[in-house]
Amino acid sequence: MPTITYTQPNGTQQTLEVAEGTTLMRAAVSNGITGIIGECGGQAMCATCHVYVRPEYAQALPEIREDEDEMLDCAAAERTDRSRLACQIKIDAELAEIVVDIPAGQL
Amino acid sequence: MTPQAARCPFHGDPETNRADTGRDSGGQDQQAANHSRQASDYPVADWVDVAALASDPYPIYARLRAESPVAWVPQLNKFLVTNYTGCHAVEQDQEIFSAEVTGATMTRAIGARPMLRKDDPEHSADRAPMNPVLRPKSIKEVWGPVFEGNAETYLEKVAEIGPKEADLNRDYAAPLASQNLIDLLGLKDVSVEQVRRWSHDFIAGMGNVLDDPAIWERCDASTAEADRLLEELIPYYRQTPDASMVSAWANSGLPTSNVAANVKLTISGGMNEPQHMVTNMVWALSYHAEQSALVLTDPSLWAAAFDEAVRWQSPIGMYPRETTQETILEGVRIPAGAGIGVVVASANRDAAHFGDSAADFDINRPKRPHLAFGSGVHLCAGHWAAKTSIGQLAVPMAYERFPRLRVDEQRNESWDGWVFRGLTSLPVTWN
């Protein structure tokens, strides 16, 4: 099964095995991963599922659309070139494994 | 890490950023399904007094959270969910906890099922077209100046009425919420009073679980008036699109009946809650002088003051869901087809989530997610509009205009409601 590894700001890592079709946000919220709130349920309306994607996985990600881009500017933690909204990243055949870092705050 | 080029309108320079922050509105729907009561299966809170809920629900919420945060309340024909983890779990699972509730008075009231009473993907088709209108950039750049102008207009009226007579609800919060909504929707030539009447009539219809014919008559008349206006506006905006919500919906490809239902939903939910937040904030700050002093010396705290006020006295207290199958919530077995009341006003006071000071108003409390705007796919679509129009504009501007603005304790204020709760009058004075 595909895996998602979430890294907390203190370095602790949790790896989830997930079904294809889920998003990084949905998997985190359903499994109680601390630090990903996903307040708007995946509509790119809140920026509370901000993550930093490790560079080696960047290639496999979809382009940042206008709505995600706008909301990333509103994330509580600093936006970097690794910043993405976890709700906009779907796990599929192209992306069978990913490691992300969770920022220190989402609110 | 590279510095960001663009700047969020909500995290910009506090000097120039007046604007820093509604959720699909809640509704009180009738839960028509009847299931056999098997007291042994779940806690029953038959002691809940509905009249007492409307006058002050918080002591009742505290007892429910302590005794049985998921409990069958026979008077309401619903399971009330009153703790944070329970409410959050309901919000995260549309498949078990459906928004498409049986016998929805909301649907009856506005003539068709709005997005708030749909699950995905039907919900998402209705909702997606207006998200771009309501994201922070559009709210800040397009609508901020409109909201600011409207606030100035009604502050002037409050000044004319003066510190001995002014009622912040009647003279400021209510007309301002109506005008902001008229503009954001793009309703054009309708009056503040007319849209307020529509909103009240729709909400009365949504709460008309006892089928009072007089309430339905007023509601149907307002629905007909709004529909007549939309029959003109929808084709107009198809020819002449602009930045408004009706325009976005009119050009979304959705059937006219969907557009009309969601506009009427917005008229219902986009009025009382912003109105209540203006008065809630001033009331809370009036009774917390130290925090009031803090925010008046450091305007960057307005965002926290708004967020704490909406948590502490949440304008939407409860909204309905219905189980699609038997399930277990917080250890309680709930049958299929059961009505659920998601009591976010209670979840927002849950000490297990907010700590022992959960019942206190504290703008400096550690940031924790709250449920005042809901969470999940029905998260209030207007939450950025509310944070801006009220938290960054309407309330700060009122304090700038009226030195030492405060509740006038010489006159009586009044609170009402629990499904929707707020101040029905708030006499204020100033120096």
Chai-1 contact restraints between the chains, C-beta under 6 A:
chainA,res_idxA,chainB,res_idxB,connection_type,confidence,min_distance_angstrom,max_distance_angstrom,comment,restraint_id
A,I37,B,P369,contact,1.0,0.0,6.0,A-B,restraint_1
A,E39,B,S375,contact,1.0,0.0,6.0,A-B,restraint_2
A,E39,B,L379,contact,1.0,0.0,6.0,A-B,restraint_3
A,C40,B,L379,contact,1.0,0.0,6.0,A-B,restraint_4
A,G41,B,G376,contact,1.0,0.0,6.0,A-B,restraint_5
A,G41,B,V377,contact,1.0,0.0,6.0,A-B,restraint_6
A,Q43,B,N131,contact,1.0,0.0,6.0,A-B,restraint_7
A,M45,B,N131,contact,1.0,0.0,6.0,A-B,restraint_8
A,E70,B,R135,contact,1.0,0.0,6.0,A-B,restraint_9
A,E70,B,K137,contact,1.0,0.0,6.0,A-B,restraint_10
A,D73,B,A6,contact,1.0,0.0,6.0,A-B,restraint_11
A,D73,B,C8,contact,1.0,0.0,6.0,A-B,restraint_12
A,C74,B,C8,contact,1.0,0.0,6.0,A-B,restraint_13
A,C74,B,F10,contact,1.0,0.0,6.0,A-B,restraint_14
A,C74,B,P136,contact,1.0,0.0,6.0,A-B,restraint_15
A,R79,B,Q4,contact,1.0,0.0,6.0,A-B,restraint_16
A,T80,B,M1,contact,1.0,0.0,6.0,A-B,restraint_17
A,T80,B,T2,contact,1.0,0.0,6.0,A-B,restraint_18
A,D81,B,T2,contact,1.0,0.0,6.0,A-B,restraint_19
A,L107,B,K367,contact,1.0,0.0,6.0,A-B,restraint_20
